[in-house]
């Protein structure tokens, strides 16, 4: 299967449906596993990494779930193709930087992907639309069980699964959800929320995980610890917190609409006006403005059909995706910014104009005029 | 005549025509005159100021040019009405703050206005569309000659006209032009231009004269000195400099269109998108965005009919004009910002959409991609 087939497909987690879909963009479970008595990828020699690949890749490809899969050794992919996979969250930035012995295997729906020789010998992840942490875990857990029949995973009776980095020892699991929180950001409540979540031992990160900036009002919430708690308990705890954040976000949106309708209409209007008329746009600005349009859609200002267009633009306006669309021609950042703006204008013009009367403008008190 | 008749009229200088109209918004000549052997307004007692008014106002109203005039003592105007006149550049900020004894007289076309008991006993100004300093001077000079037949102006054989502030002694004249210089601003050439103009003894100021900020890419260029040179020479010198600046601005625009077309299209597009879709806007932002649309019209992106709409918005979106439009109800700054955005959206939606193909997009080189 070719990469183009993956790229032409938005991915089930993006185009699908799931609980709290408007706020919880996606749920993801990642398990880290390593072969027993085999050096971790960071310490392994090239031949050892190749041996690991030779053992793990066929095992993945023989899984029921992966009968129709896209599998590729990273050395067979260009830097651009790898970056496309990173932008889709199908491989990690770290994995994209690896060489011989590293590979990626994923299903067409892009709900299940495996990285061979990332930081660990094997990292497998399941991703679902909306709040479906338990469902994602069930999928990846099944794969893990099947793989453990043919692969000898490094496991310690007391510690659990052994991993290259001690922070993953135990379950080897990271459970996370990508949340769209424009209401909390616009209400200046986001930092308070992040602090509360941090205090109970969960992490909040930007769009591309650890060490990345929050863009487009997107935040990743995940477990920090992998020791001393079962996978189910970690997921339950994370799930409860996310339900709580979703409620906070819903309340924040409600309050904004009731008390600061003009501000909401202004921000959505401006985002729409700029996206429809700009001739140059960075990916960061595009993300931030599309986030506001996404909020506008949730508030009923745009027809529901706009949802797909906006979600597609979130993916397609990223640098590598744009570059890939340019028939392999290498582009300057300026050319990419111009192409991005052209793509967005064309797509948004297909949508009907927003109906701003769906959010009634706040009546502002008639008071003594202030100096300007 | 009522103030409403003045307000309903855009003013000849705004709606009219004149040389270099696209870049030179208006030309203005102001003469300062004082009555001999009479204390300057700042030192005069109330009764003395009333005497001055009693002498000067009838003399103005008997001028041929002022047969159909709007005349009002400032005490008969509300603070809001005075502010409307300030926003139209028909009276100065200082004059608006004066009390008993101060008055304003202007013709319906708003090309000629007289302030009684401002800093000086009498300030008269003529304003014209485009670069018409000489024409404006001829108008105001004629009034000055006629008035000097019935009023005894303080005049010193060596120094010339005596004024309250020594910087005006001599001709008592300030000649100025309001220039729209978005090309020089976008090309980062504006400071160089301002410095050159300053070096040859001319002043560059913001929208409302001395001590005000440059907004909407509008700059006032005027003479600094009033001693040692005849009115004609001062005007000739200023005129030459302005013609020079106009050339610079035209060159800057040409270069922008040829080398940075995407930037120009981007800025015009964004300004249009925001103006058409915002729901709250300060007067400063409105001025700045309207300035970009004005540039877009000069470049042919908007039909010529847009010119009137944009010029009207420049005036009508100012705080006092908006307030005045609200049937005397006092508004908060927030309410005014919302009303301003609504007014702009409504007016711009009457215009056809811009034709961005009129400026061909720059072809960007296809080069090695940069990291983003």
Interface residues (C-beta under 8 A of the other chain):
Chain A: X262 X263 X265 X266 X269 X270 X272 X273 X274 X275 X276 X277 X278 X279 X280 X282 X283 X319 X323 X329 X330 X331 X332 X333 X334 X335 X336 X338 X341 X356 X361 X364 X365 X366 X367 X368 X369 X370 X372
Chain B: X262 X263 X265 X266 X269 X270 X272 X273 X274 X275 X276 X277 X278 X279 X280 X282 X283 X319 X323 X329 X330 X331 X332 X333 X334 X335 X336 X338 X341 X356 X361 X364 X365 X366 X367 X368 X369 X370 X372
